[in-house]
Amino acid sequence: MKTFYLNGEFMTLAQFLKANDYINSGGEAKYFLQDYVVKINGEQCSLRGKKLYEKDIVTVGNDDFVLLYDKKD
């Protein structure tokens, strides 16, 4: 499982997909989610605006990510 660090309180699924190079722009998220299975905490999600928070687990294909806050002291 990979770790993805959030810079704020949350991010949208479209932002997450772009940050991890699954899509090139936020506009592609709709089509990506139509063609690929994306799960959040084990449940399939096709909402590009879905908010992701710390400790959420996002699965894209065979890739699993756990989201954590970026701890900068």
Secondary structure, 3 states (H helix, E strand, C coil): CEEEEECCCEEEHHHHHHHCCCCCCHHHHHHHHHHCCEEECCEECCCCCCEEECCCEEEECCEEEEEEECCCC
